[in-house]
């Protein structure tokens, strides 16, 4: 039930009937606007072994539609807030 519901909310599956709304936006007719309010972390590792911590943050910022002119500022702020500076260039495969 939960996996199916999340799969429909993220448009991995199409519902056979009905509609769902995210922040008042239909997943069927206005998904892009609703999706900006979603953040789903799967139970599987969503990191790529050969990307660094910093590269992952740049990638996910861009995938989430962060405006390019503020991507660097957001990445730097996240690294500082999470105290990741000593690890920013480590590959995901080297993280514990």
MDTraj code that builds the backbone (N, CA, C; nanometers):
import mdtraj as md
import numpy as np

residues = "UNK UNK UNK UNK UNK UNK UNK UNK UNK UNK UNK UNK UNK UNK UNK UNK UNK UNK UNK UNK UNK UNK UNK UNK UNK UNK UNK UNK UNK UNK UNK UNK UNK UNK UNK UNK UNK UNK UNK UNK UNK UNK UNK UNK UNK UNK UNK UNK UNK UNK UNK UNK UNK UNK UNK UNK UNK UNK UNK UNK UNK UNK UNK UNK UNK UNK UNK UNK UNK UNK UNK UNK UNK UNK UNK UNK UNK UNK UNK UNK UNK UNK UNK UNK UNK UNK UNK UNK UNK UNK UNK UNK UNK UNK UNK UNK".split()
xyz = np.array([
    [0.0787, -0.1208, 0.0000],
    [0.0000, 0.0000, 0.0000],
    [0.0824, 0.1264, 0.0000],
    [0.1797, 0.1378, 0.0945],
    [0.2582, 0.2619, 0.1037],
    [0.3441, 0.2821, -0.0204],
    [0.4105, 0.1758, -0.0644],
    [0.4978, 0.1879, -0.1816],
    [0.4174, 0.2232, -0.3049],
    [0.3022, 0.1610, -0.3213],
    [0.2163, 0.1907, -0.4362],
    [0.1690, 0.3355, -0.4314],
    [0.1277, 0.3804, -0.3149],
    [0.0814, 0.5193, -0.3003],
    [0.1926, 0.6173, -0.3346],
    [0.3112, 0.5966, -0.2785],
    [0.4237, 0.6865, -0.3094],
    [0.4600, 0.6802, -0.4569],
    [0.4520, 0.5632, -0.5154],
    [0.4829, 0.5488, -0.6581],
    [0.3833, 0.6270, -0.7432],
    [0.2587, 0.6309, -0.7019],
    [0.1593, 0.7104, -0.7745],
    [0.1825, 0.8598, -0.7524],
    [0.2145, 0.8986, -0.6303],
    [0.2381, 1.0405, -0.6012],
    [0.3593, 1.0945, -0.6764],
    [0.4571, 1.0097, -0.7024],
    [0.5775, 1.0536, -0.7729],
    [0.5708, 1.0231, -0.9220],
    [0.4564, 0.9721, -0.9683],
    [0.4283, 0.9420, -1.1079],
    [0.5124, 0.8263, -1.1623],
    [0.5631, 0.7412, -1.0745],
    [0.6275, 0.6184, -1.1209],
    [0.5219, 0.5194, -1.1682],
    [0.4023, 0.5287, -1.1114],
    [0.2861, 0.4489, -1.1523],
    [0.1701, 0.5424, -1.1797],
    [0.0900, 0.5084, -1.2780],
    [-0.0313, 0.5861, -1.3038],
    [-0.1469, 0.5253, -1.2257],
    [-0.2242, 0.6065, -1.1552],
    [-0.3399, 0.5518, -1.0837],
    [-0.4440, 0.4990, -1.1827],
    [-0.5107, 0.3918, -1.1443],
    [-0.6148, 0.3362, -1.2316],
    [-0.7452, 0.4139, -1.2170],
    [-0.7597, 0.4866, -1.1082],
    [-0.8790, 0.5682, -1.0860],
    [-0.8448, 0.6784, -0.9867],
    [-0.9166, 0.7874, -0.9944],
    [-0.9011, 0.8946, -0.8968],
    [-0.7825, 0.9844, -0.9243],
    [-0.7576, 1.0732, -0.8307],
    [-0.6512, 1.1723, -0.8410],
    [-0.5994, 1.1977, -0.6999],
    [-0.4841, 1.2546, -0.6902],
    [-0.4284, 1.2954, -0.5617],
    [-0.3733, 1.4366, -0.5794],
    [-0.3626, 1.5079, -0.4685],
    [-0.3191, 1.6462, -0.4742],
    [-0.2023, 1.6679, -0.3798],
    [-0.1051, 1.7429, -0.4280],
    [0.0107, 1.7812, -0.3479],
    [0.0109, 1.9332, -0.3453],
    [-0.0065, 1.9895, -0.2269],
    [-0.0149, 2.1356, -0.2119],
    [-0.1174, 2.1934, -0.3101],
    [-0.2323, 2.1289, -0.3187],
    [-0.3455, 2.1695, -0.4020],
    [-0.3223, 2.1526, -0.5523],
    [-0.2170, 2.0797, -0.5920],
    [-0.1884, 2.0569, -0.7331],
    [-0.2143, 1.9098, -0.7653],
    [-0.2921, 1.8864, -0.8708],
    [-0.3253, 1.7513, -0.9139],
    [-0.2006, 1.6790, -0.9640],
    [-0.1839, 1.5522, -0.9231],
    [-0.0704, 1.4757, -0.9751],
    [-0.0928, 1.4385, -1.1216],
    [-0.2172, 1.4453, -1.1670],
    [-0.2475, 1.4097, -1.3057],
    [-0.2352, 1.5282, -1.4014],
    [-0.2801, 1.6447, -1.3587],
    [-0.2822, 1.7584, -1.4516],
    [-0.1842, 1.8701, -1.4184],
    [-0.1258, 1.8684, -1.2995],
    [-0.0360, 1.9778, -1.2587],
    [0.0808, 1.9233, -1.1764],
    [0.1333, 1.8091, -1.2203],
    [0.2347, 1.7392, -1.1413],
    [0.3590, 1.8244, -1.1149],
    [0.4079, 1.8953, -1.2154],
    [0.5330, 1.9700, -1.1991],
    [0.5261, 2.0706, -1.0838],
    [0.4134, 2.1385, -1.0706],
    [0.4005, 2.2347, -0.9597],
    [0.3906, 2.1629, -0.8258],
    [0.3162, 2.0549, -0.8216],
    [0.3056, 1.9784, -0.6976],
    [0.4363, 1.9144, -0.6580],
    [0.5121, 1.8675, -0.7565],
    [0.6373, 1.7968, -0.7302],
    [0.7409, 1.8850, -0.6611],
    [0.7284, 2.0159, -0.6767],
    [0.8250, 2.1038, -0.6098],
    [0.8094, 2.0990, -0.4578],
    [0.7002, 2.0411, -0.4111],
    [0.6758, 2.0287, -0.2677],
    [0.7089, 1.8885, -0.2156],
    [0.7622, 1.8033, -0.3025],
    [0.7923, 1.6652, -0.2646],
    [0.9397, 1.6459, -0.2378],
    [0.9678, 1.5571, -0.1473],
    [1.1030, 1.5083, -0.1253],
    [1.0924, 1.3650, -0.0786],
    [1.1353, 1.2731, -0.1612],
    [1.1224, 1.1318, -0.1271],
    [1.2612, 1.0703, -0.1209],
    [1.2906, 1.0056, -0.0116],
    [1.4158, 0.9323, 0.0034],
    [1.3800, 0.7851, 0.0070],
    [1.4285, 0.7117, -0.0898],
    [1.3955, 0.5698, -0.0961],
    [1.4760, 0.4916, 0.0063],
    [1.4360, 0.3682, 0.0289],
    [1.5098, 0.2845, 0.1235],
    [1.6401, 0.2352, 0.0633],
    [1.6551, 0.2519, -0.0670],
    [1.7777, 0.2104, -0.1341],
    [1.8733, 0.3278, -0.1416],
    [2.0014, 0.2988, -0.1462],
    [2.1032, 0.4026, -0.1540],
    [2.0878, 0.4797, -0.2844],
    [2.0703, 0.6093, -0.2754],
    [2.0534, 0.6900, -0.3959],
    [2.1793, 0.7715, -0.4257],
    [2.2941, 0.7234, -0.3772],
    [2.4214, 0.7894, -0.4057],
    [2.4971, 0.7098, -0.5115],
    [2.5731, 0.7809, -0.5916],
    [2.6570, 0.7167, -0.6920],
    [2.7987, 0.7084, -0.6381],
    [2.8542, 0.5889, -0.6390],
    [2.9840, 0.5613, -0.5780],
    [3.0956, 0.6554, -0.6223],
    [3.0954, 0.6935, -0.7474],
    [3.2076, 0.7701, -0.8011],
    [3.1836, 0.9213, -0.8052],
    [3.0816, 0.9666, -0.7345],
    [3.0604, 1.1106, -0.7170],
    [3.0967, 1.1482, -0.5745],
    [3.1529, 1.2670, -0.5586],
    [3.1876, 1.3161, -0.4247],
    [3.0632, 1.3719, -0.3553],
    [3.0796, 1.4013, -0.2280],
    [2.9730, 1.4654, -0.1505],
    [2.9300, 1.5944, -0.2209],
    [3.0267, 1.6761, -0.2564],
    [2.9987, 1.8034, -0.3222],
    [2.9295, 1.7835, -0.4575],
    [2.9773, 1.6886, -0.5360],
    [2.9155, 1.6620, -0.6661],
    [2.7710, 1.6162, -0.6513],
    [2.7425, 1.5360, -0.5494],
    [2.6048, 1.4938, -0.5244],
    [2.5160, 1.6141, -0.4937],
    [2.5657, 1.7057, -0.4115],
    [2.4857, 1.8234, -0.3763],
    [2.4573, 1.9100, -0.4986],
    [2.5575, 1.9280, -0.5844],
    [2.5348, 2.0031, -0.7082],
    [2.4324, 1.9317, -0.7964],
    [2.4479, 1.8008, -0.8112],
    [2.3568, 1.7222, -0.8939],
    [2.2130, 1.7325, -0.8434],
    [2.1932, 1.7073, -0.7134],
    [2.0574, 1.7077, -0.6599],
    [1.9963, 1.8473, -0.6600],
    [2.0775, 1.9505, -0.6390],
    [2.0254, 2.0879, -0.6475],
    [1.9711, 2.1135, -0.7874],
    [2.0478, 2.0738, -0.8879],
    [2.0037, 2.0962, -1.0261],
    [1.8829, 2.0098, -1.0611],
    [1.8824, 1.8849, -1.0158],
    [1.7676, 1.7980, -1.0414],
    [1.6408, 1.8528, -0.9771],
    [1.6556, 1.9175, -0.8630],
    [1.5391, 1.9736, -0.7929],
    [1.4989, 2.1099, -0.8480],
    [1.5717, 2.1594, -0.9461],
    [1.5325, 2.2844, -1.0100],
    [1.5780, 2.4107, -0.9398],
    [1.6811, 2.3994, -0.8564],
    [1.7355, 2.5198, -0.7918],
    [1.7914, 2.6098, -0.9025],
    [1.7574, 2.7372, -0.9022],
    [1.8091, 2.8272, -1.0057],
    [1.9626, 2.8263, -1.0074],
    [2.0186, 2.8179, -1.1268],
    [2.1640, 2.8025, -1.1423],
    [2.2425, 2.9108, -1.0703],
    [2.1883, 3.0315, -1.0662],
    [2.2636, 3.1422, -1.0047],
    [2.2784, 3.1280, -0.8529],
    [2.2020, 3.0381, -0.7906],
    [2.2159, 3.0186, -0.6460],
    [2.2616, 2.8779, -0.6082],
    [2.2872, 2.7924, -0.7076],
    [2.3282, 2.6545, -0.6781],
    [2.4537, 2.6519, -0.5916],
    [2.5576, 2.7251, -0.6306],
    [2.6837, 2.7238, -0.5556],
    [2.6620, 2.7692, -0.4113],
    [2.5854, 2.8757, -0.3934],
    [2.5568, 2.9282, -0.2595],
    [2.4845, 2.8234, -0.1739],
    [2.3873, 2.7544, -0.2328],
    [2.3121, 2.6512, -0.1611],
    [2.4035, 2.5349, -0.1236],
    [2.4857, 2.4906, -0.2188],
    [2.5772, 2.3787, -0.1924],
    [2.6750, 2.4161, -0.0817],
    [2.7352, 2.5334, -0.0913],
    [2.8315, 2.5767, 0.0108],
    [2.7643, 2.5883, 0.1478],
    [2.6447, 2.6458, 0.1507],
    [2.5717, 2.6593, 0.2767],
    [2.5377, 2.5245, 0.3376],
    [2.4984, 2.4284, 0.2539],
    [2.4654, 2.2942, 0.3031],
    [2.5890, 2.2260, 0.3596],
    [2.7002, 2.2361, 0.2884],
    [2.8251, 2.1760, 0.3370],
    [2.8647, 2.2368, 0.4712],
    [2.8525, 2.3679, 0.4834],
    [2.8861, 2.4352, 0.6107],
    [2.7905, 2.3936, 0.7225],
    [2.6588, 2.3979, 0.6957],
    [2.5592, 2.3650, 0.7985],
    [2.5737, 2.2214, 0.8486],
    [2.6067, 2.1307, 0.7591],
    [2.6180, 1.9896, 0.7975],
    [2.7595, 1.9504, 0.8364],
    [2.8488, 2.0509, 0.8426],
    [2.9883, 2.0300, 0.8807],
    [3.0548, 1.9211, 0.7965],
    [3.0338, 1.9308, 0.6663],
    [3.0871, 1.8317, 0.5722],
    [3.2163, 1.8762, 0.5035],
    [3.2695, 1.9913, 0.5428],
    [3.3895, 2.0408, 0.4762],
    [3.5023, 1.9378, 0.4682],
    [3.5328, 1.8631, 0.5765],
    [3.6414, 1.7642, 0.5662],
    [3.6093, 1.6499, 0.4694],
    [3.4827, 1.6360, 0.4316],
    [3.4408, 1.5221, 0.3494],
    [3.3916, 1.5622, 0.2106],
    [3.3921, 1.6888, 0.1797],
    [3.3293, 1.7388, 0.0572],
    [3.3828, 1.6745, -0.0700],
    [3.5107, 1.6343, -0.0721],
    [3.5692, 1.5761, -0.1932],
    [3.5769, 1.4241, -0.1871],
    [3.5286, 1.3656, -0.0795],
    [3.5293, 1.2193, -0.0686],
    [3.4257, 1.1593, -0.1620],
    [3.4651, 1.0492, -0.2246],
    [3.3690, 0.9753, -0.3074],
    [3.2695, 0.9039, -0.2179],
    [3.1467, 0.8881, -0.2663],
    [3.0432, 0.8201, -0.1885],
    [3.0889, 0.6816, -0.1455],
    [3.1653, 0.6131, -0.2303],
    [3.2120, 0.4780, -0.1955],
    [3.3069, 0.4777, -0.0754],
    [3.3598, 0.5955, -0.0417],
    [3.4537, 0.6063, 0.0721],
    [3.3860, 0.6533, 0.2007],
    [3.2563, 0.6806, 0.1931],
    [3.1833, 0.7238, 0.3124],
    [3.1366, 0.6041, 0.3920],
    [3.1316, 0.6192, 0.5233],
    [3.0852, 0.5056, 0.6051],
    [2.9378, 0.5166, 0.6325],
])
top = md.Topology()
chain = top.add_chain()
for i, resn in enumerate(residues, 1):
    res = top.add_residue(resn, chain, resSeq=i)
    for name in ("N", "CA", "C"):
        top.add_atom(name, md.element.get_by_symbol(name[0]), res)
traj = md.Trajectory(xyz[None], top)
